[in-house]
């Protein structure tokens, strides 16, 4: 039987809120920090994975990044890779200092976009002993051009983001568009995506479905593929050809020089967030990976 504690910790002076899932009484457990997709709050998928990892004997922390969900921070709902990497660093600090956690056995799990951020932290954080990436979104400039319609389309988004940043600095007002919308062409993802729009899945009240336009430059210029050679921790990747940008996962894996493992399985990107058997396959494989590498 697992227990869940509501917890808070500081990141760059901002109070972040999370859920710490504990495996129950006993010796100090290995700890895992868990985070999910871009723009997400912990309720979308990080809680699910953290709770399931606790059932496997891990103390697992899911949390809201600065400016998101229950966490403090302004401006709100800005997708900042650099800030999220720093938040993860502070989450590792908090988890390693918890009395129920063994600070010498810490791992991190990134789902979708958090794969980039967990990798960014792992590349410079020796406290992290093991890394797992599920349905990872891993991009660089080349992949962004492929995903977003070419160099001109990328440049346009960056220009709009720079203009939105200037507007925010001048007025304090944040320009937002939907994260997901099948009818608004300005949306960050202008598609009909059931996971995000279905209230029985990810369309929960805690997630506001808004994207700060000024976030485009930081997102589109973040080079996660270049992080791979910097990672020394044993790394597991779980992905599918049906999921998002498998080419990014392949290139990232090729760049790893650490002990590494790759499970190719089946399922769409969104299946890995809340559908079976994808979640169970992912959780069981991740738990086994941490079992081997967090001894």
C-alpha positions as CSV (number, residue, x, y, z in Angstrom):
1,X,0.0,0.0,0.0
2,X,1.4,3.4,-1.0
3,X,1.1,6.7,0.7
4,X,0.9,10.2,-0.8
5,X,2.2,13.3,0.8
6,X,1.5,16.8,-0.4
7,X,5.0,18.5,-0.3
8,X,6.5,21.9,-1.1
9,X,10.1,22.9,-1.8
10,X,11.9,25.9,-3.1
11,X,13.3,26.5,-6.6
12,X,15.2,29.8,-7.2
13,X,13.1,31.3,-4.4
14,X,9.8,30.1,-5.8
15,X,7.7,27.6,-3.8
16,X,6.9,24.5,-5.9
17,X,4.2,22.0,-4.9
18,X,4.3,18.3,-5.5
19,X,3.0,14.9,-4.6
20,X,5.4,12.4,-3.0
21,X,4.3,8.8,-3.4
22,X,5.9,6.5,-0.8
23,X,6.0,2.7,-0.9
24,X,5.1,2.4,2.8
25,X,7.0,1.6,6.0
26,X,10.5,0.2,5.9
27,X,14.0,1.2,5.0
28,X,14.8,4.3,3.1
29,X,13.7,3.8,-0.5
30,X,15.4,4.8,-3.8
31,X,13.9,8.0,-5.1
32,X,12.7,9.0,-8.5
33,X,11.7,12.5,-9.7
34,X,8.9,12.3,-12.4
35,X,7.7,14.9,-14.9
36,X,5.6,14.9,-18.0
37,X,4.7,16.7,-21.2
38,X,5.2,20.3,-22.1
39,X,2.7,22.7,-20.5
40,X,1.5,19.9,-18.3
41,X,0.6,19.8,-14.6
42,X,1.4,16.8,-12.4
43,X,-2.2,15.5,-12.7
44,X,-1.9,14.8,-16.4
45,X,0.5,11.8,-16.3
46,X,3.3,12.4,-13.7
47,X,1.1,11.5,-10.8
48,X,0.1,8.3,-12.5
49,X,3.7,7.2,-13.2
50,X,4.9,8.2,-9.7
51,X,2.1,6.3,-7.9
52,X,2.8,3.2,-10.0
53,X,6.5,3.4,-9.3
54,X,5.7,3.7,-5.5
55,X,3.9,0.3,-5.9
56,X,7.3,-1.0,-7.1
57,X,9.1,0.2,-4.0
58,X,10.3,3.7,-5.1
59,X,9.7,7.0,-3.4
60,X,8.5,9.0,-6.4
61,X,8.0,12.7,-6.6
62,X,5.7,14.4,-9.2
63,X,5.5,18.2,-9.0
64,X,4.3,21.3,-10.8
65,X,7.0,23.4,-12.4
66,X,7.4,27.1,-11.5
67,X,4.4,29.1,-12.9
68,X,2.3,25.9,-13.4
69,X,-0.5,24.2,-11.5
70,X,-0.3,24.5,-7.8
71,X,3.2,25.9,-7.8
72,X,4.0,29.6,-7.4
73,X,5.8,31.6,-10.0
74,X,5.1,34.4,-12.5
75,X,4.4,34.7,-15.3
76,X,2.1,31.7,-15.5
77,X,2.2,28.8,-17.9
78,X,5.4,29.8,-19.7
79,X,7.2,26.7,-21.2
80,X,10.8,27.5,-20.3
81,X,13.3,24.6,-20.8
82,X,16.0,26.3,-18.8
83,X,13.7,27.0,-15.9
84,X,12.3,23.5,-15.9
85,X,15.9,22.0,-15.8
86,X,16.6,24.2,-12.7
87,X,13.3,23.1,-11.1
88,X,14.2,19.5,-11.6
89,X,17.6,20.1,-10.0
90,X,15.8,21.5,-6.9
91,X,13.3,18.6,-7.0
92,X,16.3,16.2,-6.8
93,X,17.6,18.2,-3.8
94,X,14.3,18.0,-2.0
95,X,13.8,14.3,-2.7
96,X,17.4,13.4,-1.7
97,X,16.9,15.2,1.6
98,X,13.6,13.5,2.5
99,X,14.0,11.1,5.5
100,X,12.2,8.3,3.6
101,X,14.6,8.4,0.7
102,X,18.1,7.0,0.2
103,X,20.1,10.0,-1.2
104,X,22.6,7.7,-2.9
105,X,19.9,6.0,-5.0
106,X,18.2,8.8,-7.0
107,X,16.8,8.5,-10.5
108,X,14.7,10.6,-12.9
109,X,11.9,9.8,-15.3
110,X,10.9,12.1,-18.1
111,X,7.8,11.5,-20.2
112,X,7.5,13.3,-23.5
113,X,9.0,16.8,-23.3
114,X,10.3,16.2,-19.8
115,X,12.8,13.8,-21.4
116,X,14.6,16.9,-22.6
117,X,14.6,18.5,-19.2
118,X,15.5,15.4,-17.3
119,X,18.4,14.9,-19.7
120,X,19.4,18.5,-19.3
121,X,19.7,18.1,-15.5
122,X,21.3,14.6,-15.7
123,X,24.1,16.0,-17.9
124,X,25.4,18.1,-15.0
125,X,23.9,16.5,-11.9
126,X,26.0,13.6,-10.5
127,X,23.4,13.0,-7.8
128,X,21.2,11.4,-10.4
129,X,22.4,7.8,-10.8
130,X,19.9,6.6,-13.4
131,X,17.7,8.1,-16.2
132,X,14.6,6.8,-17.9
133,X,12.7,8.4,-20.8
134,X,9.2,7.3,-21.9
135,X,7.8,8.4,-25.2
136,X,10.5,11.0,-25.3
137,X,10.2,14.3,-27.2
138,X,13.8,15.0,-28.1
139,X,14.5,17.7,-30.6
140,X,17.2,19.9,-32.1
141,X,17.0,22.6,-34.8
142,X,16.7,20.0,-37.6
143,X,13.9,18.1,-36.0
144,X,12.1,21.4,-35.2
145,X,12.2,22.4,-38.8
146,X,10.7,19.0,-39.8
147,X,8.0,19.2,-37.1
148,X,6.9,22.8,-37.5
149,X,6.8,23.1,-41.3
150,X,10.3,24.3,-42.3
151,X,12.8,27.0,-41.5
152,X,10.5,29.9,-42.3
153,X,7.7,28.6,-40.1
154,X,10.2,28.1,-37.2
155,X,11.5,31.6,-37.7
156,X,8.0,33.0,-37.7
157,X,7.2,31.4,-34.4
158,X,10.5,32.7,-32.9
159,X,9.7,36.2,-34.2
160,X,6.2,36.0,-32.6
161,X,7.7,34.8,-29.4
162,X,10.2,37.6,-29.3
163,X,7.5,40.2,-30.0
164,X,5.3,38.6,-27.2
165,X,8.3,38.8,-24.8
166,X,8.8,42.5,-25.6
167,X,5.1,43.1,-25.1
168,X,5.3,41.4,-21.7
169,X,8.3,43.4,-20.6
170,X,6.6,46.6,-21.7
171,X,3.2,46.0,-20.2
172,X,3.3,43.0,-17.9
173,X,0.7,41.2,-20.0
174,X,1.2,37.7,-21.3
175,X,0.0,36.8,-24.8
176,X,-1.6,33.3,-24.7
177,X,-2.9,30.9,-27.3
178,X,-4.4,27.5,-26.7
179,X,-2.0,24.6,-26.3
180,X,-4.4,22.4,-28.2
181,X,-7.3,23.4,-30.4
182,X,-8.9,21.9,-33.6
183,X,-10.3,25.3,-34.6
184,X,-7.7,27.9,-33.6
185,X,-4.8,28.0,-36.0
186,X,-2.7,29.9,-33.5
187,X,-2.7,27.0,-31.1
188,X,0.7,25.5,-30.2
189,X,-0.9,22.2,-31.4
190,X,-3.7,23.0,-33.8
191,X,-5.2,19.5,-33.8
192,X,-8.0,17.6,-32.3
193,X,-6.1,15.6,-29.6
194,X,-8.5,13.6,-27.4
195,X,-6.1,13.3,-24.5
196,X,-5.9,17.0,-23.9
197,X,-9.5,17.9,-24.7
198,X,-11.2,14.9,-23.0
199,X,-12.1,15.7,-19.4
200,X,-11.8,12.0,-18.6
201,X,-8.2,12.0,-19.7
202,X,-5.9,15.1,-19.7
203,X,-8.5,17.9,-20.0
204,X,-8.6,18.3,-16.2
205,X,-9.4,21.6,-14.5
206,X,-5.9,21.9,-13.2
207,X,-4.6,22.2,-16.8
208,X,-5.6,25.6,-18.3
209,X,-4.8,24.7,-22.0
210,X,-2.9,27.9,-22.6
211,X,0.5,28.5,-24.2
212,X,2.5,31.7,-23.6
213,X,3.6,32.8,-27.1
214,X,6.8,34.2,-25.6
215,X,7.9,30.6,-24.9
216,X,8.5,29.8,-28.6
217,X,12.1,30.9,-28.8
218,X,13.3,28.9,-25.8
219,X,11.4,25.8,-26.9
220,X,12.5,25.9,-30.5
221,X,16.2,26.6,-29.9
222,X,16.6,24.0,-27.1
223,X,19.0,21.3,-28.4
224,X,18.4,18.1,-26.5
225,X,20.2,15.9,-29.0
226,X,23.5,17.6,-28.1
227,X,23.0,16.5,-24.4
228,X,23.3,12.8,-25.2
229,X,27.2,12.6,-25.1
230,X,27.2,14.5,-21.8
231,X,25.1,11.9,-20.0
232,X,27.0,9.4,-17.9
233,X,24.1,7.7,-16.1
234,X,22.7,4.4,-17.3
235,X,19.8,5.5,-19.6
236,X,16.6,3.7,-20.7
237,X,14.5,4.9,-23.6
238,X,11.0,3.5,-24.3
239,X,9.4,4.6,-27.5
240,X,7.3,3.5,-30.5
241,X,7.4,4.2,-34.2
242,X,3.8,5.4,-33.9
243,X,4.7,7.9,-31.2
244,X,6.1,11.4,-31.6
245,X,9.4,12.0,-33.5
246,X,11.0,8.6,-33.1
247,X,13.9,10.0,-35.2
248,X,14.8,12.2,-32.2
249,X,14.9,9.2,-29.9
250,X,17.1,7.2,-32.3
251,X,19.5,10.1,-32.7
252,X,19.7,10.7,-29.0
253,X,20.3,7.0,-28.3
254,X,23.0,6.9,-30.9
255,X,24.7,9.9,-29.1
256,X,24.7,8.2,-25.7
257,X,28.1,6.8,-24.6
258,X,26.8,5.6,-21.2
259,X,25.3,2.2,-20.5
260,X,22.0,2.3,-22.4
261,X,18.9,0.3,-23.3
262,X,16.1,0.9,-25.8
263,X,12.7,-0.7,-25.7
264,X,10.8,-0.3,-29.0
265,X,7.2,-1.1,-28.3
266,X,3.7,-0.2,-29.7
267,X,1.3,2.7,-29.2
268,X,0.7,6.3,-30.0
269,X,2.3,9.2,-28.1
270,X,-0.9,9.7,-26.1
271,X,-1.3,6.0,-25.2
272,X,1.8,6.3,-23.1
273,X,0.2,9.0,-21.0
274,X,-2.8,7.0,-19.7
275,X,-3.7,4.0,-21.7
276,X,-3.1,0.3,-21.3
277,X,-1.0,-1.7,-21.9
278,X,1.4,1.1,-22.7
279,X,1.5,2.5,-19.2
280,X,2.1,-0.8,-17.5
281,X,4.7,-1.8,-20.1
282,X,6.5,1.5,-19.5
283,X,6.2,1.4,-15.7
284,X,7.4,-2.2,-15.4
285,X,10.3,-1.6,-17.7
286,X,11.3,1.6,-15.9
287,X,11.0,0.0,-12.5
288,X,13.2,-2.9,-13.7
289,X,15.8,-0.4,-15.1
290,X,16.0,1.4,-11.8
291,X,16.2,-1.9,-9.9
292,X,19.3,-2.7,-11.9
293,X,20.9,0.7,-11.7
294,X,19.9,2.1,-8.3
295,X,21.4,-0.7,-6.2
